[in-house]
Amino acid sequence: MPTEEQKDAVIFVCHMLSNLYQPISLFRYDRRLKSFYILAGRNDGLSILIKPNGNWDFEL
């Protein structure tokens, strides 16, 4: 189950991507890792992982 911090971070990141006119190709919650994964941007160039504590990082 996602944490409140994750929910807030997901809303923030999706809102930021939307404001920058970046398409979101994939949005997934991984129960094993307890993390959200977002693949976005033109040519799927942005990969974002949102951890249970609400911190998020760009993945390479």
C-alpha positions as a printed Julia matrix, in Angstrom:
60×3 Matrix{Float64}:
  0.0    0.0     0.0
  1.45   3.39   -0.95
  2.36   5.8     1.84
  0.95   9.31    2.2
  4.39  10.72    1.36
  4.46   8.7    -1.86
  0.99   9.84   -2.83
  1.99  13.47   -2.39
  5.21  12.93   -4.37
  3.36  11.16   -7.2
  0.92  14.04   -7.53
  3.77  16.57   -7.49
  5.85  14.71  -10.13
  2.89  14.09  -12.45
  1.82  17.73  -12.1
  5.37  18.89  -12.88
  5.54  16.65  -15.97
  2.16  17.91  -17.14
  3.17  21.55  -16.73
  6.27  20.84  -18.83
  4.12  19.14  -21.53
  5.94  15.83  -21.08
  3.97  12.68  -21.94
  3.76   9.92  -19.34
  4.21   6.52  -21.02
  4.21   4.24  -18.0
  2.97   4.63  -14.44
  3.39   1.61  -12.17
  3.37   0.69   -8.48
  5.74  -2.19   -7.67
  4.47  -4.04   -4.58
  7.75  -5.91   -4.19
  9.86  -2.72   -4.05
  7.0   -0.62   -2.6
  7.9    2.1    -5.1
  6.28   3.97   -7.95
  7.95   3.99  -11.35
  7.16   6.64  -13.96
  8.5    6.57  -17.51
  7.93   9.89  -19.22
  9.22  12.43  -21.71
  9.72  12.46  -25.4
 11.35   9.2   -26.48
 10.8    7.96  -22.89
 13.88   9.85  -21.76
 12.77  10.39  -18.14
 12.68   7.53  -15.67
 11.56   8.45  -12.15
 11.45   6.22   -9.05
  9.4    7.36   -6.04
 10.4    5.6    -2.83
  8.15   4.84    0.2
  9.5    7.86    2.12
  8.37  10.19   -0.7
 11.85  10.91   -2.04
 12.18  10.6    -5.78
 15.14  10.26   -8.11
 15.79  10.17  -11.82
 16.95   6.7   -12.82
 19.52   6.16  -15.54
